[in-house]
Amino acid sequence: MITPTLLLENEYKDLFERYITSQFVFPLIAAVIERKQDGLIFVNCNESPTSYFIVHKFGFCQFFEVESDIRFERQICDFLDSTNNLAGICGEKLRIYCTDKKWSGYIDSLNNPSFAKTTRCRMHFGGIIPSPNLSESKVCEISESNFHLLEQSINLSYGQRFWKSNQEFLSSSGAVATFIDDVAVSVCYSAATSNCMAEIDVYTHEDYRHGGHALDALNVFIRQSILVGVKPYWDCYKNNIASFKLALSAGFFVKYEYDFYVVDFR
């Protein structure tokens, strides 16, 4: 099997300008193209490519085409069909954003049981900034002084999953957390920020769920993001009712739904 060609260094800027003006933009993918986060970009040719397959180091990936190239499309599908090709690139899972039904059709035609198909919702913020409330007094910005407390109670490998280091996470993610005494019970941060767009990630400790702690952290994160000119974006599985309701409560609405494929290499 032939491994697809990788994007040349001098082509990243052109791709970024094309991608951020396209219909389906994900900050995690844009961050790879912008070189803010690690990943690989496969292309249909070395010179003036028009078809791309972008893979984030944490496994999120997306097909992006300026012009269709059937040869490249088949090449990528063959490459994906042998899932071990990507196991060493993106950790434990491959997570494919399929906003184009053509690519869903390609993947479905592989009849590969390793690909679990679901539906996700892309949610945009409605523009009504949430007003501060008393319970948000427990929400603090994450910095070097309290980062150890966050890791003690909610350790999500912050400097490895998305960001390149703990220092980058602290300086670039806009992380906030709800604290009860010295225990971080819920955290909200940007998994990736690119072109003034933030991909929100929220997690609440299992022992403190259903107490409104996530919404407090989320509302603070939204206000702080908008204050510095960054638009927050939400993405969740259609059947994840808790995540969906949380987003609605914070002022997000469904922009579109799309097919999403997960390959677990474990």
Secondary structure, DSSP 8 states (H G I E B T S, - for coil): ----EE--GGGHHHHHHHHHTSSS--HHHHHHHTTSS-EEEEES-SSS--EEEEEETTSEEEEEESS--HHHHHHHHHHHHSTHHHHTTSTTEEEEEE-SHHHHHHHHHTT-TTEEEEEEEEEEE-S------GGGGGEEE--TTTHHHHHHH----TTTTTSSSHHHHHHHS--EEEEETTEEEEEEEEEEEETTEEEEEEEE-GGGTTSSHHHHHHHHHHHHHHHTT-EEEEEEETT-HHHHHHHHHTTEEEEEEEEEEEEE--
